[in-house]
Amino acid sequence: MNITRLSSAHPIAPPAQAEDRYGFARALFWGLQGYVMVALACSSFFPPLFRYQEHTVIILIVLCLVMCAMERTTPWIRTPLDLPLWLFMVWVLCTVPFATDPAYSFAEWKKFVAQAGVFYWSLLVLRRCGNERLPRLVLQALVVGAALLSCYALVEFAQRGGTWRDRYVRAHAYGSDYNWLSTYMVVALPVAGSLLAVGRTAWMRAAQGLALILTGAAQLFSYTRGGWLGHAAQGVALALIVGGRRLALGVLGGLAMIGAALLVASQSGIQTDTVDAKTVDTRLMVWRIGLAEVAAHPVVGIGFGNNSFIKKFPEYSVEKQDLLPERERIIPAMHNTFLMVTLGSGIPALLSFVWIFVALLRRLIPIHRSDLRGHDGSIIAVGIGLSVIGLAVRNLFDYMLMGSLAHLFWILAAIGMMVTAAGHTTSLSRHKPDAG
């Protein structure tokens, strides 16, 4: 009798209702993660926000692992990047004891591991969110962030008296400099172009076209030659994909003519500083020093991290070179990400690092041009692939695969993995009217 009354006073929810509530909670959890990814893609163009982004992502990774444990599902999603990425991380860790400053190199290694965590977190959220439009929403947010940054850069450039005649005043990123602005635009322009190509509504195409104009202008007035070369590489790669070798040669010829015109204009007093080779000379000087050190330590390097060079050669610090003529100064870093990796952790680290880019591009870039026809996912993947190519070229002249730029790279890599997955291209094509 008492048992009956107790049961009626505290009714137990039917299993179906409890499962529905649990399913709703899971969908809400993964949906919120997706919105955070959208916000992260947009806000990554503003470096002062990076620390907040970094801490947020670490917390979200932990929460995702806890949720997967509760669901008794694996958070692991296999990709072609797994082997080279893990080889790189393991090898760099093994070289830390041989570093000039092991504590510093270990700290830099942990930063890279955190960046790789962004890749696997993005993959997991994209897979579990269940929203087939999420990859495109993230890319649209990325373009919005780039357009906002471009507006700031162009207004600030005009206010400081910038001109088309020379680069004594250069457009800057918010909270950073022209190097960051230029690299952001290298990433954003191909993505905006791919979204323009798959746009279905007039207002969305107009918005993407405006974003292309703004980001292109910001890149132009950053006056950063490494960024321009990144776009040149993207143009040649796109020509190869779309029209083959003949079109690529035509693009190369057009680029050569632009370079020649710039040199001729410099003789008339226009863009003389832009064509000045002094920064090229300083890079060549430090690269020679770095390559000599690589020859002395080809296997384990001198320590992972951009500052390992100055820790090994303190005589090249800025403070000790202030008294030297400007032409004789050595920039206190490699200014080349690939050479920095080689100098820091040896040739094996370089090989695995390059392997990451090759594996990613093999997944993103179609072998046959016919693969692009009628497939929005393939076009978006090519846009991401062009961003990766431009970013790789840009990093030949500076160390820019760090901070929020690294976050953008790994988010794009994760989206590229998803949109090229079996069946995803078809699902994107089915949702053409809703996509932008």
C-alpha positions as CSV (number, residue, x, y, z in Angstrom):
1,M,0.0,0.0,0.0
2,N,2.7,2.4,1.0
3,I,4.7,1.4,-2.0
4,T,1.8,2.3,-4.3
5,R,1.4,5.7,-2.8
6,L,5.2,6.4,-3.1
7,S,5.2,5.5,-6.7
8,S,2.3,7.7,-7.5
9,A,3.8,10.7,-5.7
10,H,7.1,10.4,-7.7
11,P,6.2,9.2,-11.1
12,I,9.0,7.9,-13.2
13,A,9.3,9.4,-16.7
14,P,8.8,6.8,-19.5
15,P,12.1,5.7,-21.1
16,A,11.1,7.4,-24.4
17,Q,10.6,10.8,-22.8
18,A,13.9,10.5,-20.9
19,E,15.7,9.6,-24.1
20,D,14.1,12.6,-25.9
21,R,15.3,14.9,-23.2
22,Y,18.8,13.4,-23.3
23,G,18.8,13.7,-27.1
24,F,17.7,17.3,-26.9
25,A,20.5,18.1,-24.4
26,R,23.1,16.5,-26.6
27,A,21.9,18.4,-29.7
28,L,21.9,21.6,-27.7
29,F,25.5,20.9,-26.5
30,W,26.9,20.2,-30.0
31,G,24.9,23.1,-31.5
32,L,26.4,25.5,-29.1
33,Q,29.8,24.2,-30.0
34,G,29.1,24.9,-33.6
35,Y,28.1,28.5,-32.8
36,V,31.3,29.0,-30.9
37,M,33.2,27.8,-34.0
38,V,31.4,30.4,-36.1
39,A,32.3,33.1,-33.6
40,L,35.9,31.9,-33.4
41,A,36.2,32.1,-37.2
42,C,35.0,35.7,-37.3
43,S,36.9,36.9,-34.2
44,S,40.2,35.3,-35.2
45,F,40.9,38.4,-37.4
46,F,41.4,40.5,-34.3
47,P,44.7,39.3,-32.5
48,P,43.9,41.1,-29.2
49,L,41.1,38.5,-28.7
50,F,43.4,35.5,-29.2
51,R,44.0,34.8,-25.5
52,Y,40.2,34.6,-24.8
53,Q,39.8,32.3,-27.9
54,E,42.7,30.1,-26.8
55,H,41.2,29.6,-23.3
56,T,37.7,29.1,-24.6
57,V,38.8,26.4,-27.1
58,I,40.8,24.5,-24.3
59,I,37.7,24.5,-22.1
60,L,35.5,23.3,-25.0
61,I,37.9,20.5,-25.9
62,V,37.7,19.2,-22.3
63,L,33.9,19.5,-22.4
64,C,33.7,17.6,-25.7
65,L,35.9,14.8,-24.2
66,V,33.6,14.6,-21.2
67,M,30.5,14.5,-23.4
68,C,32.0,11.7,-25.6
69,A,32.8,9.7,-22.4
70,M,29.2,10.1,-21.2
71,E,28.0,9.0,-24.6
72,R,30.5,6.2,-24.7
73,T,31.6,7.3,-28.2
74,T,35.1,7.9,-29.4
75,P,36.1,11.5,-30.1
76,W,38.7,10.3,-32.6
77,I,38.1,11.0,-36.3
78,R,40.7,9.6,-38.7
79,T,42.1,11.9,-41.4
80,P,45.0,11.8,-43.8
81,L,46.8,14.4,-41.6
82,D,47.0,12.1,-38.6
83,L,50.3,10.3,-39.4
84,P,52.4,13.4,-40.4
85,L,50.9,15.6,-37.7
86,W,51.6,13.1,-34.9
87,L,55.0,12.3,-36.3
88,F,55.8,16.0,-36.2
89,M,54.6,16.4,-32.7
90,V,56.4,13.3,-31.4
91,W,59.6,14.2,-33.1
92,V,59.7,17.8,-31.9
93,L,59.1,16.5,-28.4
94,C,62.0,14.1,-28.7
95,T,64.3,17.0,-29.7
96,V,63.4,19.2,-26.8
97,P,66.2,17.8,-24.5
98,F,68.8,18.9,-27.1
99,A,67.5,22.5,-27.4
100,T,69.5,25.5,-26.5
101,D,66.7,26.4,-24.0
102,P,64.7,23.2,-23.4
103,A,62.1,25.0,-21.2
104,Y,61.3,27.5,-24.0
105,S,61.2,24.8,-26.7
106,F,58.8,22.7,-24.6
107,A,56.5,25.7,-24.1
108,E,56.5,26.3,-27.9
109,W,55.8,22.6,-28.5
110,K,52.8,22.8,-26.1
111,K,51.5,25.7,-28.2
112,F,51.6,23.7,-31.3
113,V,49.8,20.8,-29.6
114,A,47.1,23.2,-28.6
115,Q,46.8,24.3,-32.2
116,A,46.5,20.7,-33.4
117,G,43.8,20.4,-30.7
118,V,41.8,23.1,-32.6
119,F,41.9,20.8,-35.6
120,Y,40.5,17.7,-33.8
121,W,38.0,19.8,-31.9
122,S,36.7,21.3,-35.1
123,L,36.5,17.9,-36.8
124,L,34.5,16.5,-33.8
125,V,32.1,19.4,-33.7
126,L,31.5,19.4,-37.4
127,R,30.8,15.7,-37.3
128,R,28.6,15.6,-34.2
129,C,26.7,18.9,-34.7
130,G,24.5,17.3,-37.4
131,N,24.1,20.6,-39.3
132,E,25.2,20.1,-42.9
133,R,25.3,23.9,-43.4
134,L,27.7,24.5,-40.5
135,P,30.9,24.4,-42.7
136,R,29.5,27.1,-44.9
137,L,28.3,29.2,-42.0
138,V,31.9,29.0,-40.5
139,L,33.4,30.1,-43.8
140,Q,30.8,32.9,-44.2
141,A,31.8,34.1,-40.7
142,L,35.4,34.0,-41.7
143,V,34.7,36.2,-44.6
144,V,32.7,38.6,-42.5
145,G,35.6,38.9,-40.1
146,A,38.0,39.6,-42.9
147,A,35.7,42.2,-44.4
148,L,35.4,44.0,-41.0
149,L,39.2,43.9,-40.6
150,S,39.6,45.3,-44.1
151,C,37.3,48.2,-43.4
152,Y,39.3,49.1,-40.3
153,A,42.6,48.7,-42.1
154,L,41.6,50.9,-45.0
155,V,40.1,53.7,-42.9
156,E,43.2,53.7,-40.6
157,F,45.4,53.7,-43.7
158,A,43.6,56.8,-45.1
159,Q,43.7,58.6,-41.8
160,R,47.5,58.1,-41.5
161,G,48.0,59.6,-44.9
162,G,48.6,56.4,-46.9
163,T,48.9,56.7,-50.6
164,W,49.2,54.6,-53.8
165,R,52.6,56.2,-54.6
166,D,54.7,54.4,-52.0
167,R,54.6,52.2,-48.9
168,Y,56.0,54.6,-46.3
169,V,52.5,54.3,-44.7
170,R,51.0,50.8,-44.8
171,A,47.6,49.3,-43.8
172,H,47.7,47.5,-40.5
173,A,45.6,44.8,-38.9
174,Y,43.7,45.8,-35.7
175,G,46.1,45.4,-32.7
176,S,48.9,44.2,-35.0
177,D,50.8,45.2,-38.2
178,Y,50.8,44.8,-41.9
179,N,52.3,41.4,-41.8
180,W,49.3,40.0,-40.0
181,L,46.9,41.9,-42.2
182,S,48.5,40.6,-45.4
183,T,48.4,37.0,-44.1
184,Y,44.8,37.3,-43.1
185,M,43.9,38.4,-46.6
186,V,45.9,35.5,-48.1
187,V,43.7,33.2,-46.2
188,A,40.4,35.0,-46.7
189,L,40.4,36.0,-50.4
190,P,40.2,32.4,-51.9
191,V,37.5,31.5,-49.4
192,A,35.4,34.5,-50.3
193,G,35.9,33.7,-54.0
194,S,34.7,30.1,-53.5
195,L,31.6,31.3,-51.6
196,L,30.9,33.8,-54.5
197,A,31.2,30.9,-57.0
198,V,28.6,28.8,-55.1
199,G,26.3,31.6,-54.2
200,R,22.7,31.2,-55.3
201,T,21.0,34.5,-54.3
202,A,21.8,37.9,-55.7
203,W,22.3,39.6,-52.4
204,M,24.7,36.9,-51.2
205,R,26.8,37.1,-54.3
206,A,26.8,40.9,-53.9
207,A,28.0,40.6,-50.3
208,Q,30.7,38.2,-51.3
209,G,31.8,40.4,-54.2
210,L,32.0,43.4,-51.8
211,A,34.1,41.3,-49.4
212,L,36.4,40.4,-52.2
213,I,36.9,44.1,-53.1
214,L,37.5,45.1,-49.5
215,T,40.0,42.3,-48.8
216,G,41.8,42.8,-52.1
217,A,42.2,46.6,-51.3
218,A,43.5,45.8,-47.8
219,Q,46.0,43.4,-49.3
220,L,47.1,45.9,-51.9
221,F,47.7,48.7,-49.3
222,S,49.4,46.4,-46.8
223,Y,52.3,46.6,-49.4
224,T,53.6,43.2,-48.2
225,R,55.4,41.4,-51.0
226,G,55.2,38.1,-49.3
227,G,51.4,38.4,-49.3
228,W,51.4,39.4,-52.9
229,L,53.5,36.3,-53.8
230,G,51.1,34.2,-51.9
231,H,48.3,35.5,-54.1
232,A,50.5,34.9,-57.2
233,A,50.9,31.3,-56.2
234,Q,47.2,31.0,-55.7
235,G,46.5,32.4,-59.1
236,V,48.9,30.0,-60.8
237,A,47.4,27.1,-58.9
238,L,43.8,28.1,-59.8
239,A,44.8,28.5,-63.5
240,L,46.3,24.9,-63.4
241,I,43.1,23.5,-61.9
242,V,40.7,25.4,-64.2
243,G,42.6,25.6,-67.5
244,G,45.7,23.5,-67.3
245,R,49.3,24.3,-68.1
246,R,48.5,26.8,-70.9
247,L,46.4,29.0,-68.7
248,A,48.9,28.7,-65.9
249,L,51.7,29.9,-68.2
250,G,49.5,32.8,-69.3
251,V,49.0,33.8,-65.7
252,L,52.7,33.6,-65.0
253,G,53.3,35.8,-68.0
254,G,50.8,38.4,-66.7
255,L,52.4,38.3,-63.3
256,A,55.8,38.9,-64.8
257,M,54.4,41.9,-66.7
258,I,53.0,43.3,-63.5
259,G,56.4,42.9,-61.8
260,A,58.2,44.6,-64.7
261,A,55.7,47.5,-64.7
262,L,56.4,47.9,-60.9
263,L,60.1,48.1,-61.6
264,V,59.7,50.6,-64.4
265,A,57.4,52.7,-62.2
266,S,60.0,52.7,-59.4
267,Q,62.4,54.5,-61.8
268,S,59.9,57.4,-61.9
269,G,59.7,57.6,-58.1
270,I,56.6,55.5,-57.7
271,Q,56.8,52.5,-55.2
272,T,60.5,52.9,-54.8
273,D,60.5,51.5,-51.3
274,T,58.3,48.6,-52.4
275,V,60.9,47.4,-54.8
276,D,63.8,48.1,-52.5
277,A,65.7,44.9,-51.8
278,K,67.0,45.7,-48.4
279,T,64.6,43.4,-46.6
280,V,65.4,40.6,-49.0
281,D,69.1,41.1,-48.3
282,T,68.6,40.9,-44.5
283,R,66.6,37.7,-45.0
284,L,69.3,36.1,-47.1
285,M,71.9,37.0,-44.5
286,V,70.0,35.3,-41.7
287,W,69.0,32.3,-43.9
288,R,72.7,31.7,-44.6
289,I,73.4,31.7,-40.8
290,G,70.5,29.4,-40.2
291,L,71.4,26.9,-43.0
292,A,75.0,26.7,-41.6
293,E,73.5,25.8,-38.2
294,V,71.2,23.2,-39.9
295,A,74.3,21.6,-41.4
296,A,75.9,21.5,-38.0
297,H,72.7,20.0,-36.3
298,P,70.8,18.3,-39.1
299,V,68.9,15.8,-36.9
300,V,67.7,17.4,-33.7
301,G,68.3,21.1,-34.4
302,I,68.9,23.8,-31.8
303,G,65.5,24.1,-30.3
304,F,61.9,24.4,-31.5
305,G,60.5,27.9,-31.5
306,N,61.0,31.2,-33.3
307,N,63.2,32.7,-30.6
308,S,65.6,29.7,-30.5
309,F,67.8,31.5,-33.0
310,I,68.3,34.5,-30.8
311,K,68.9,32.2,-27.8
312,K,71.6,30.5,-29.8
313,F,73.0,33.8,-31.2
314,P,72.4,36.5,-28.6
315,E,74.9,38.8,-30.5
316,Y,72.1,39.3,-33.1
317,S,69.6,40.7,-30.5
318,V,68.0,44.0,-31.4
319,E,69.7,45.8,-28.4
320,K,73.2,44.8,-29.5
321,Q,72.6,45.8,-33.2
322,D,71.2,49.3,-32.5
323,L,74.6,50.8,-33.1
324,L,75.2,49.1,-36.4
325,P,74.2,50.7,-39.8
326,E,70.8,49.5,-40.9
327,R,72.2,47.7,-43.9
328,E,74.4,45.6,-41.6
329,R,71.8,44.5,-39.1
330,I,70.6,40.9,-38.9
331,I,67.0,40.3,-38.2
332,P,66.8,38.2,-35.0
333,A,64.7,35.3,-36.4
334,M,64.5,33.0,-39.4
335,H,61.6,34.8,-41.1
336,N,60.8,31.5,-42.7
337,T,58.5,29.0,-41.0
338,F,60.0,26.0,-42.8
339,L,63.6,27.0,-42.1
340,M,62.6,27.8,-38.5
341,V,61.2,24.2,-38.1
342,T,64.4,22.7,-39.7
343,L,66.7,24.8,-37.6
344,G,64.7,24.1,-34.4
345,S,64.1,20.3,-34.7
346,G,66.1,19.0,-37.6
347,I,65.4,17.7,-41.1
348,P,63.0,15.0,-39.9
349,A,60.7,17.7,-38.5
350,L,60.8,19.6,-41.8
351,L,59.8,16.4,-43.7
352,S,56.8,15.7,-41.5
353,F,55.8,19.3,-41.5
354,V,55.8,19.5,-45.3
355,W,54.0,16.2,-45.3
356,I,51.1,17.8,-43.4
357,F,50.6,20.4,-46.2
358,V,51.0,17.8,-49.0
359,A,48.5,15.5,-47.4
360,L,46.0,18.3,-46.9
361,L,46.3,19.6,-50.4
362,R,46.0,16.1,-51.9
363,R,42.6,15.9,-50.1
364,L,41.5,19.4,-51.1
365,I,42.6,19.9,-54.7
366,P,40.9,17.7,-57.4
367,I,43.1,15.8,-59.8
368,H,40.6,16.1,-62.6
369,R,39.0,19.5,-63.5
370,S,35.7,17.7,-64.1
371,D,35.5,17.1,-60.4
372,L,34.6,20.8,-60.0
373,R,31.4,20.7,-62.1
374,G,28.2,20.9,-60.2
375,H,29.7,20.2,-56.8
376,D,29.6,23.0,-54.3
377,G,31.7,21.0,-51.8
378,S,34.5,20.6,-54.3
379,I,34.6,24.3,-55.2
380,I,34.7,25.2,-51.5
381,A,37.5,22.6,-51.0
382,V,39.5,24.2,-53.8
383,G,39.0,27.6,-52.2
384,I,40.4,26.2,-48.9
385,G,43.2,24.5,-50.8
386,L,44.2,27.8,-52.4
387,S,44.2,29.4,-49.0
388,V,46.6,26.7,-47.8
389,I,48.9,27.2,-50.8
390,G,49.0,31.0,-50.2
391,L,49.6,30.6,-46.5
392,A,52.5,28.2,-47.2
393,V,54.1,30.7,-49.6
394,R,53.5,33.5,-47.2
395,N,55.3,31.5,-44.5
396,L,58.4,31.3,-46.7
397,F,59.1,34.9,-45.8
398,D,57.8,35.2,-42.2
399,Y,56.8,33.0,-39.3
400,M,53.0,33.5,-39.5
401,L,51.6,30.1,-38.6
402,M,50.9,31.1,-35.0
403,G,48.2,32.6,-32.8
404,S,44.8,33.2,-34.4
405,L,46.3,32.5,-37.8
406,A,47.1,29.0,-36.7
407,H,43.5,28.7,-35.4
408,L,42.2,29.7,-38.8
409,F,44.5,27.3,-40.6
410,W,43.3,24.3,-38.6
411,I,39.7,25.2,-38.7
412,L,39.9,25.5,-42.5
413,A,41.8,22.1,-42.6
414,A,38.9,20.5,-40.6
415,I,36.3,22.0,-42.9
416,G,38.2,20.8,-45.9
417,M,38.3,17.3,-44.4
418,M,34.5,17.4,-43.9
419,V,33.4,18.9,-47.3
420,T,35.5,16.3,-49.1
421,A,34.2,13.4,-47.1
422,A,32.2,10.8,-48.9
423,G,28.6,11.8,-49.3
424,H,29.1,15.4,-48.0
425,T,29.5,16.9,-51.5
426,T,26.1,15.5,-52.5
427,S,24.4,16.8,-49.3
428,L,25.8,20.3,-50.0
429,S,24.4,20.3,-53.5
430,R,20.9,19.3,-52.2
431,H,20.9,22.4,-50.0
432,K,21.8,24.9,-52.7
433,P,18.7,27.2,-52.2
434,D,19.5,27.6,-48.5
435,A,23.2,28.2,-48.9
436,G,24.9,31.5,-49.6
